Amino acid sequence: MAFAGLNYLAIFIAGIASFMFGGAWYGLLSKPWMNAAGLDEETLKASSRRGGTTWLMIVTFLGQLLMSWVLAGLIGHLGPDQVTVRNGIISALFVWAGFVLTTTAVNHGFQRRLGTLTLIDLGHWLGVLLIQGAIIGAFGT
């Protein structure tokens, strides 16, 4: 299912897999994440009752799809027959280090939230990109 050099099935599966990873990641780290973010369960439950969680999940999933589409485009620019698991993972690491690590550290620094929150969020985005890169690479073009 390739169009213009992109495998949209791989992009969709990468989006789903990384979304599921995020649920597991933040599910396992929910208490330290809430503490570091200055949130509590009551605040999150109140937001959920107002429908806020539904919209956050939709936006998050669409963001994961966009991220996997962009990553697929970047990996595809390596050239013919270069869309491999190895190149997908390497590309994901470069994207994470160059864009995610830097912007998250700057934003959290100005928000005075460097520390646990930063490590949890950076770990999440590293996992997301590695999963996406591996899946996109495994499918090829």
ZAVEX-288239 format. One record per residue: x, y negated, z of N, C-alpha, C in turn; residue in one letter. Coordinates in steps of 0.2 Angstrom, whole numbers, padded with zeros to 4 digits, always signed. Example, Ala and Ser with C-alpha at 12.3 -4.5 7.8 and 13.67 -1.06 7.14 Angstrom:
+0066+0028+0039+0062+0022+0039+0066+0016+0039A+0064+0011+0035+0068+0005+0036+0064+0000+0039S
//
This chain:
+0004+0006+0000+0000+0000+0000+0004-0006+0000M+0008-0007-0005+0013-0013-0006+0010-0018-0010A+0011-0024-0009+0009-0030-0013+0014-0035-0012F+0017-0037-0018+0022-0042-0018+0028-0040-0013A+0030-0034-0013+0036-0031-0009+0034-0030-0002G+0028-0031+0000+0026-0030+0007+0022-0024+0008L+0023-0020+0013+0019-0015+0014+0014-0017+0020N+0008-0018+0017+0003-0021+0022+0000-0015+0027Y+0000-0009+0025-0001-0004+0030+0004-0004+0036L+0010-0004+0034+0016-0005+0039+0015-0011+0043A+0013-0017+0040+0012-0023+0044+0006-0022+0049I+0001-0019+0047-0005-0018+0051-0004-0013+0057F+0000-0008+0055+0002-0003+0061+0007-0006+0065I+0011-0010+0063+0016-0013+0067+0013-0018+0072A+0008-0022+0069+0004-0026+0073+0000-0023+0079G-0003-0017+0077-0007-0013+0082-0002-0011+0087I+0003-0008+0085+0008-0004+0090+0011-0010+0095A+0013-0015+0092+0016-0020+0096+0010-0023+0101S+0004-0024+0099-0001-0026+0103-0002-0021+0109F-0002-0015+0107-0003-0010+0113+0003-0010+0117M+0009-0011+0115+0015-0011+0119+0014-0017+0124F+0012-0023+0122+0011-0029+0126+0006-0027+0132G+0000-0023+0130-0004-0021+0135-0001-0017+0141G+0003-0012+0138+0007-0008+0143+0012-0012+0147A+0016-0016+0144+0021-0020+0147+0018-0024+0152W+0013-0028+0151+0011-0033+0156+0006-0029+0161Y+0003-0023+0159+0000-0019+0164+0004-0017+0169G+0010-0014+0167+0015-0012+0172+0018-0017+0176L+0019-0023+0173+0022-0029+0176+0018-0034+0179L+0011-0033+0179+0006-0038+0181+0007-0042+0187S+0009-0038+0192+0010-0042+0199+0016-0047+0199K+0022-0044+0197+0027-0049+0196+0026-0055+0191P+0023-0053+0186+0021-0058+0181+0017-0063+0183W+0011-0061+0187+0007-0066+0190+0010-0070+0195M+0014-0067+0199+0018-0071+0204+0022-0077+0201N+0026-0074+0196+0031-0079+0192+0027-0084+0189A+0021-0083+0186+0017-0087+0182+0013-0092+0186A+0013-0090+0193+0009-0094+0197+0001-0093+0197G-0001-0087+0195-0008-0085+0194-0010-0080+0199L-0016-0079+0200-0019-0074+0205-0024-0070+0201D-0026-0065+0204-0031-0060+0201-0038-0064+0200E-0040-0068+0205-0046-0071+0205-0046-0076+0199E-0041-0080+0198-0041-0085+0193-0042-0081+0186T-0038-0076+0185-0039-0072+0179-0046-0069+0178L-0049-0066+0184-0055-0063+0183-0061-0069+0181K-0060-0075+0184-0064-0080+0183-0064-0082+0175A-0058-0082+0173-0057-0084+0166-0060-0078+0161S-0059-0072+0163-0062-0067+0160-0070-0067+0160S-0073-0069+0165-0080-0070+0165-0083-0075+0161R-0079-0080+0159-0080-0085+0155-0079-0084+0147R-0076-0078+0146-0075-0076+0139-0068-0078+0137G-0064-0080+0142-0057-0083+0140-0053-0077+0138G-0053-0071+0141-0049-0065+0139-0050-0063+0133T-0057-0063+0130-0058-0060+0124-0055-0064+0118T-0055-0071+0119-0052-0075+0114-0044-0074+0114W-0042-0074+0120-0034-0073+0121-0032-0066+0117L-0036-0061+0118-0034-0055+0115-0035-0055+0107M-0040-0059+0105-0040-0060+0098-0035-0064+0095I-0033-0069+0098-0027-0073+0096-0021-0070+0096V-0020-0066+0102-0014-0062+0103-0013-0057+0097T-0019-0053+0096-0018-0048+0090-0017-0051+0083F-0020-0057+0082-0019-0060+0076-0011-0063+0075L-0009-0065+0081-0002-0067+0082+0003-0062+0080G+0001-0056+0083+0005-0050+0082+0005-0048+0074Q+0000-0048+0071-0001-0047+0064+0003-0052+0060L+0003-0058+0062+0007-0063+0058+0014-0062+0059L+0016-0061+0065+0023-0059+0067+0026-0053+0063M+0022-0048+0062+0024-0042+0059+0024-0044+0051S+0020-0048+0049+0020-0050+0042+0026-0054+0040W+0028-0059+0044+0034-0063+0043+0040-0058+0044V+0041-0054+0049+0046-0050+0050+0047-0045+0043L+0042-0043+0041+0042-0038+0035+0045-0043+0029A+0043-0049+0028+0045-0053+0023+0053-0054+0024G+0055-0055+0030+0062-0056+0031+0066-0050+0030L+0064-0044+0032+0067-0038+0030+0067-0037+0023I+0062-0038+0020+0061-0037+0012+0066-0041+0008G+0068-0047+0011+0073-0051+0008+0080-0048+0008H+0081-0043+0012+0088-0040+0012+0089-0036+0005L+0084-0035+0001+0085-0032-0006+0082-0026-0007G+0082-0023-0013+0079-0017-0015+0082-0011-0011P+0078-0007-0008+0080-0001-0004+0084-0003+0002D+0083-0009+0005+0086-0010+0011+0081-0011+0017Q+0075-0009+0015+0070-0009+0021+0070-0002+0024V+0074-0002+0029+0075+0004+0033+0074+0003+0040T+0074+0008+0044+0073+0008+0051+0079+0004+0054V+0085+0005+0052+0091+0002+0055+0091-0005+0053R+0089-0007+0047+0089-0014+0045+0083-0018+0049N+0077-0014+0050+0072-0017+0053+0073-0019+0060G+0077-0014+0064+0079-0016+0071+0084-0021+0071I+0089-0021+0067+0094-0026+0066+0091-0033+0065I+0086-0033+0060+0083-0040+0059+0079-0042+0065S+0075-0037+0068+0071-0039+0074+0076-0042+0080A+0082-0039+0080+0086-0042+0086+0089-0049+0084L+0090-0050+0077+0092-0057+0075+0086-0062+0076F+0080-0060+0074+0075-0064+0075+0074-0066+0083V+0074-0061+0087+0073-0062+0094+0078-0066+0097W+0085-0065+0095+0090-0069+0098+0090-0076+0096A+0089-0077+0089+0089-0084+0086+0083-0088+0088G+0077-0085+0088+0071-0089+0089+0067-0088+0096F+0066-0082+0098+0062-0080+0104+0066-0082+0110V+0072-0079+0111+0077-0080+0116+0078-0088+0118L+0079-0091+0112+0081-0098+0113+0075-0103+0115T+0070-0102+0111+0064-0106+0113+0061-0104+0119T+0060-0098+0121+0058-0096+0128+0062-0099+0133T+0069-0098+0133+0073-0101+0138+0072-0109+0139A+0072-0112+0133+0071-0119+0133+0064-0121+0136V+0059-0118+0134+0052-0120+0137+0052-0118+0144N+0054-0112+0146+0054-0110+0153+0058-0115+0157H+0064-0117+0155+0068-0121+0158+0065-0128+0160G+0062-0131+0155+0058-0137+0156+0052-0136+0160F+0049-0130+0160+0044-0129+0165+0046-0127+0172Q+0052-0127+0173+0055-0125+0179+0053-0118+0181R+0053-0113+0176+0051-0106+0177+0056-0101+0175R+0062-0103+0174+0067-0098+0173+0068-0093+0178L+0069-0087+0177+0069-0082+0181+0065-0076+0179G+0061-0074+0184+0057-0068+0183+0053-0068+0177T+0049-0074+0177+0044-0075+0171+0048-0075+0164L+0054-0078+0164+0057-0078+0158+0060-0071+0156T+0062-0067+0161+0064-0060+0159+0059-0056+0157L+0053-0056+0160+0047-0052+0159+0045-0054+0152I+0044-0060+0150+0042-0063+0144+0047-0061+0138D+0053-0062+0139+0058-0060+0134+0059-0053+0133L+0058-0049+0138+0058-0041+0137+0052-0039+0133G+0046-0043+0134+0040-0041+0130+0042-0043+0123H+0044-0049+0121+0045-0050+0114+0050-0046+0111W+0056-0044+0115+0061-0040+0112+0057-0033+0110L+0053-0030+0115+0050-0024+0113+0045-0025+0107G+0042-0030+0107+0037-0031+0101+0041-0031+0095V+0046-0035+0094+0050-0036+0088+0054-0029+0086L+0056-0026+0091+0060-0019+0090+0055-0014+0087L+0049-0014+0090+0044-0009+0088+0041-0011+0081I+0040-0018+0079+0038-0020+0073+0044-0018+0068Q+0050-0020+0069+0055-0019+0064+0056-0012+0063G+0056-0007+0068+0056+0000+0067+0051+0003+0062A+0045+0001+0064+0039+0003+0060+0039+0001+0053I+0041-0006+0052+0041-0009+0045+0047-0005+0041I+0052-0004+0045+0058-0001+0041+0056+0007+0040G+0053+0010+0044+0051+0017+0043+0046+0018+0037A+0042+0013+0036+0037+0013+0030+0041+0011+0024F+0046+0007+0024+0049+0005+0018+0045+0000+0014G+0046-0001+0008+0042-0005+0003+0037-0001-0001T
//
